């Protein structure tokens, strides 16, 4: 499959998922699958476009009519956010606060591990989109499975960092001052996460 055909299929799939999410067509049990599929497509998009000449993904849609372009803009909205809608708006909740079983403990442990991994990566100087974005997205996704209410202290800062990092080019890096701010925000969010447990 050519790069353009593959990009078209990724954009079409993302737009379809985004439309279903926006229209509330997903049952609560389907949101985890949506998030996983969306994250996979976003990773494929970034991997593919990193090797392509065109910087505008819609440039391949020159044959599309206006309705199609509007449809594909749903995909671009998700690409600009850099994370699935459930993670961005904290719609995934798997933990049952009234049940202290092993499944709940595992979900909490996974979220804790995601925070620690992200903190360690920042301390080790990870400063590129390819190194930080997956870790930050995973941290938000994991924490979103634990927190039963819609937010925890510091979560919105992490979402803003995720969007900022997603907008970085492949060659762009975060400066040392930005890494310190990111580290402070992640540490603060980690504390806020634990306050909600």
C-alpha positions as CSV (number, residue, x, y, z in Angstrom):
1,X,0.0,0.0,0.0
2,X,1.3,3.4,-0.9
3,X,2.0,6.0,1.8
4,X,-0.9,8.1,0.6
5,X,-3.3,5.2,0.5
6,X,-2.3,4.3,4.0
7,X,-2.6,7.9,5.2
8,X,-6.1,8.1,3.7
9,X,-7.2,4.9,5.5
10,X,-5.8,6.2,8.8
11,X,-7.6,9.5,8.4
12,X,-10.8,7.8,7.4
13,X,-10.7,5.5,10.4
14,X,-9.9,8.3,12.8
15,X,-12.7,10.4,11.4
16,X,-15.1,7.5,11.8
17,X,-14.1,6.9,15.4
18,X,-14.2,10.6,16.2
19,X,-17.7,10.9,14.8
20,X,-19.0,8.0,16.8
21,X,-17.4,9.5,20.0
22,X,-18.7,13.0,19.4
23,X,-22.2,11.8,18.7
24,X,-22.3,9.7,21.9
25,X,-22.7,6.5,19.9
26,X,-20.3,4.6,22.1
27,X,-21.6,2.5,25.0
28,X,-19.5,2.7,28.2
29,X,-18.1,-0.8,27.5
30,X,-17.0,0.4,24.0
31,X,-15.0,3.4,25.2
32,X,-11.9,1.5,26.1
33,X,-11.8,-0.2,22.7
34,X,-12.3,3.3,21.1
35,X,-9.4,4.7,23.1
36,X,-7.1,1.8,22.2
37,X,-8.0,2.0,18.4
38,X,-7.6,5.7,18.4
39,X,-4.2,5.6,20.1
40,X,-3.0,3.0,17.6
41,X,-4.2,5.1,14.7
42,X,-2.5,8.2,16.1
43,X,0.8,6.3,16.5
44,X,0.5,5.0,12.9
45,X,-0.2,8.5,11.7
46,X,2.8,10.0,13.4
47,X,5.1,7.1,12.2
48,X,3.9,7.5,8.6
49,X,3.9,11.3,8.3
50,X,7.4,11.4,9.8
51,X,8.6,9.7,6.6
52,X,6.4,11.6,4.1
53,X,7.3,14.8,2.2
54,X,3.9,16.6,2.7
55,X,3.3,18.4,6.0
56,X,-0.4,18.8,5.3
57,X,-2.2,15.4,5.6
58,X,-5.3,16.8,3.8
59,X,-3.3,17.5,0.7
60,X,-3.9,14.0,-0.4
61,X,-7.7,14.7,-0.4
62,X,-7.7,16.9,-3.4
63,X,-10.3,14.7,-5.1
64,X,-12.7,15.0,-2.1
65,X,-15.8,17.1,-2.1
66,X,-16.6,19.6,0.7
67,X,-18.6,17.1,2.7
68,X,-15.7,14.7,2.7
69,X,-13.3,17.5,3.8
70,X,-15.5,18.3,6.7
71,X,-15.6,14.6,7.7
72,X,-11.8,14.4,7.5
73,X,-11.4,17.5,9.7
74,X,-12.7,15.3,12.6
75,X,-9.6,13.2,12.2
76,X,-7.4,16.4,12.2
77,X,-9.0,17.5,15.4
78,X,-8.0,14.3,17.1
79,X,-4.5,14.5,15.6
80,X,-4.1,18.0,16.9
81,X,-5.2,16.9,20.3
82,X,-2.7,14.0,20.1
83,X,-4.7,11.7,22.3
84,X,-8.1,9.9,22.1
85,X,-11.2,11.7,23.2
86,X,-11.7,9.5,26.3
87,X,-8.3,10.4,27.6
88,X,-8.7,14.1,26.8
89,X,-12.1,14.4,28.5
90,X,-11.5,11.6,31.1
91,X,-14.4,9.4,29.9
92,X,-12.8,6.0,30.8
93,X,-13.5,4.6,34.2
94,X,-12.8,1.0,35.0
95,X,-12.3,1.1,38.8
96,X,-15.2,0.3,41.1
97,X,-14.7,2.4,44.3
98,X,-17.0,0.1,46.2
99,X,-15.0,-3.0,45.4
100,X,-11.5,-3.5,46.7
101,X,-10.6,-6.5,44.5
102,X,-7.4,-7.4,42.7
103,X,-8.6,-5.9,39.4
104,X,-8.8,-2.5,41.1
105,X,-5.4,-2.9,42.7
106,X,-3.9,-3.8,39.3
107,X,-5.4,-0.7,37.6
108,X,-4.1,1.5,40.4
109,X,-0.6,-0.1,40.1
110,X,-0.6,0.4,36.3
111,X,-1.4,4.1,36.8
112,X,1.3,4.5,39.4
113,X,3.8,2.7,37.2
114,X,2.9,5.0,34.3
115,X,3.5,8.1,36.5
116,X,6.8,6.8,37.8
117,X,8.0,5.8,34.3
118,X,7.1,9.3,33.0
119,X,8.9,11.0,35.9
120,X,12.0,8.9,35.4
121,X,12.0,9.6,31.6
122,X,11.9,13.3,32.2
123,X,14.7,13.1,34.8
124,X,16.7,11.2,32.3
125,X,16.4,14.0,29.8
126,X,13.8,12.5,27.4
127,X,12.8,15.6,25.5
128,X,11.4,14.7,22.0
129,X,7.9,14.1,20.9
130,X,8.6,10.5,20.1
131,X,9.9,9.8,23.6
132,X,7.5,11.8,25.7
133,X,4.2,11.7,23.9
134,X,3.5,7.9,24.3
135,X,4.5,8.0,28.0
136,X,2.4,11.0,28.8
137,X,-0.6,9.6,26.8
138,X,-0.3,6.3,28.7
139,X,-0.1,8.1,32.0
140,X,-3.3,10.1,31.3
141,X,-5.1,7.0,30.0
142,X,-4.1,4.9,33.0
143,X,-5.0,7.6,35.6
144,X,-8.3,8.0,33.8
145,X,-9.2,4.4,34.5
146,X,-8.7,4.9,38.2
147,X,-10.3,8.3,39.0
148,X,-14.0,8.0,39.3
149,X,-14.8,11.8,39.2
150,X,-14.0,13.8,36.1
151,X,-10.8,15.3,37.2
152,X,-7.8,15.3,39.6
153,X,-5.5,18.1,40.6
154,X,-3.0,18.7,37.8
155,X,-4.7,16.6,35.1
156,X,-5.5,19.6,32.9
157,X,-1.8,20.6,32.9
158,X,-0.9,17.2,31.7
159,X,-3.4,17.4,28.9
160,X,-2.0,20.8,27.8
161,X,1.5,19.3,27.8
162,X,0.3,16.4,25.7
163,X,-1.2,18.8,23.2
164,X,1.9,20.9,23.1
165,X,4.2,17.9,22.7
166,X,2.0,16.5,20.0
167,X,2.5,19.8,18.0
168,X,6.3,19.5,18.1
169,X,8.1,18.5,15.0
170,X,10.2,15.3,14.9
171,X,13.4,17.3,15.3
172,X,12.1,19.7,17.9
173,X,13.1,19.2,21.6
174,X,11.9,20.6,24.9
175,X,14.5,22.9,26.5
176,X,15.8,22.3,30.0
177,X,13.5,24.9,31.5
178,X,10.5,23.3,29.8
179,X,11.5,19.9,31.1
180,X,11.7,21.3,34.7
181,X,8.2,22.7,34.3
182,X,6.9,19.4,32.8
183,X,8.6,17.5,35.7
184,X,6.9,19.9,38.2
185,X,3.5,19.5,36.5
186,X,3.8,15.7,36.4
187,X,4.9,15.5,40.0
188,X,1.9,17.8,41.0
189,X,-0.5,15.7,39.0
190,X,0.9,12.5,40.6
191,X,0.2,14.0,44.0
192,X,-3.3,15.1,42.9
193,X,-3.9,11.6,41.6
194,X,-3.0,10.1,45.0
195,X,-5.2,12.6,46.8
196,X,-8.2,11.2,44.9
197,X,-7.5,7.5,45.8
